[in-house]
Amino acid sequence: MDKMGLGMLIVGIVLILGGAYGIWFFLPDVINVVKGAIGIVALLAGIMFAGIGFILVKD
């Protein structure tokens, strides 16, 4: 293993630990973000389905 690979491995582990600590510390906010993201995805999927349905009905 070369030095760059070892450095990337160490930085990756540090980032994983930092991210896990951040998620644990701000857990209620993380849950709200996930709920919001689900809502946004549902909204975009609905718009997409409505647009495709409109095009298919038009034919």
DAFENWO-V778510 format. One record per residue. N is the residue number from 0. RES is the residue in three letters. PHI is phi in radians with two decimals (999 if undefined). D_CENTER is the distance of its C-alpha to the mean C-alpha in Angstrom with 2 decimals. Layout:
# DAFENWO-V778510
n = (N:N)
res = (RES:RES)
phi = (PHI:PHI)
d_center = (D_CENTER:D_CENTER)
This chain:
# DAFENWO-V778510
n = (0:1:2:3:4:5:6:7:8:9:10:11:12:13:14:15:16:17:18:19:20:21:22:23:24:25:26:27:28:29:30:31:32:33:34:35:36:37:38:39:40:41:42:43:44:45:46:47:48:49:50:51:52:53:54:55:56:57:58)
res = (MET:ASP:LYS:MET:GLY:LEU:GLY:MET:LEU:ILE:VAL:GLY:ILE:VAL:LEU:ILE:LEU:GLY:GLY:ALA:TYR:GLY:ILE:TRP:PHE:PHE:LEU:PRO:ASP:VAL:ILE:ASN:VAL:VAL:LYS:GLY:ALA:ILE:GLY:ILE:VAL:ALA:LEU:LEU:ALA:GLY:ILE:MET:PHE:ALA:GLY:ILE:GLY:PHE:ILE:LEU:VAL:LYS:ASP)
phi = (999:-1.47:-1.15:-1.18:-1.10:-1.15:-1.11:-1.15:-1.11:-1.15:-1.10:-1.09:-1.14:-1.11:-1.16:-1.10:-1.14:-1.13:-1.16:-1.12:-1.12:-1.11:-1.12:-1.16:-1.24:-1.92:-1.02:-1.08:-1.19:-1.12:-1.11:-1.11:-1.13:-1.12:-1.07:-1.11:-1.13:-1.10:-1.09:-1.13:-1.11:-1.11:-1.08:-1.13:-1.14:-1.09:-1.09:-1.11:-1.10:-1.12:-1.13:-1.16:-1.10:-1.08:-1.15:-1.21:-1.21:-1.13:-1.30)
d_center = (31.47:31.75:31.05:27.97:26.34:27.31:26.02:22.59:22.58:23.61:21.12:18.27:19.63:20.03:16.44:15.31:17.89:17.05:13.37:14.63:17.30:15.15:13.04:16.49:18.23:15.94:15.06:16.12:14.04:10.85:11.99:12.70:9.38:7.94:11.20:10.96:7.78:9.78:12.75:11.64:10.78:14.14:15.91:15.05:16.03:19.15:20.11:19.81:21.90:24.36:24.84:25.45:27.69:29.61:30.23:31.39:33.64:35.09:36.40)
